[in-house]
Amino acid sequence: MLSDPTAAARVAMVARLEESGALGPGPVREALLALPRQILMPQAYVRRSAPDESPPYWDLLDVSRPADRVELLERLHSGACSRVGRGGAITAMSSTMSPTADLLQQLDLRTGQRVLDVGTGAGVSATPACFVCGDEGVVTLDIDPHVTAAASERLSTLGYRPATITGDGTTGWAAAGPYDRVFVSFAVRRVPQALVEQLAPGGRALMTLGTSSPSWPGLAVIERGQDGNGGPAAGGRVRSPGRGRLRPVVILRRVPRGDRHGGRVDTAQHARAAARHGARRVARPGNRTSSGSTSRPTAASTPPARTAH
């Protein structure tokens, strides 16, 4: 691993996360302390215009420019979101560190696990997975070939060589499965059936369900076990923000013909199934969705359209 003069900035970032209660002891904490963020995000956009100014104006900071270095490093370690891109276009947004740290801890990453990271972005979730589990078992997938190429190069600089795949995140990557952990960094209207099927027995998947309800999106936690006949079965629960509790839903259990919609599991139909099983009903999906692990590149004056954890 590279020696890095910004280690003190990472220590301060981790201390703030611990103070806020977003981070506890464990492998995720060790990963955040060890991994240089400026390698993953050597450039980032910062908004210079007022919040109500349209169109907004974005300035590109580059760690290789001495005049930008201090401001960029402060932003990358502040815990705030960072907008990244290429060729004058914002293509992704790295989430604020508090929810990212929380989600990584909920994944319960362990040495030797096979991990599918859907929505590579800046590699902020793939890198801790490599650090904790070992890069030989990590697959990171993104729809944008420029994103996967950049991530592969930057992960290699850190000494990691996971499989970096360009493709539709909702279909996963069965060739390297099954996976002990699946993490989806963008919101989906329905739980993609392919991702559930690629979970190993005892596996866990985390993804955000986006709907038109003001109390959502909610975090879907999907765990796969064994059914009574020894075959695979999966169930899940959804936590909606601000409520602090998990609500059980049937995500997949021997999906009957007619439940399939474009290779995805319809959460509205399975909410009705959950109600029949005594579980509380989840909100019906709305119109907001993601067509894959990234949006198409947008102009630098346009707010970014996706989140890359």
Order of alpha helices (4+ residues) and beta strands (2+ residues): alpha-alpha-alpha-beta-beta-alpha-beta-beta-alpha-beta-alpha-beta-alpha-beta-beta-beta-alpha-beta-beta-beta-beta-beta-beta-alpha-beta
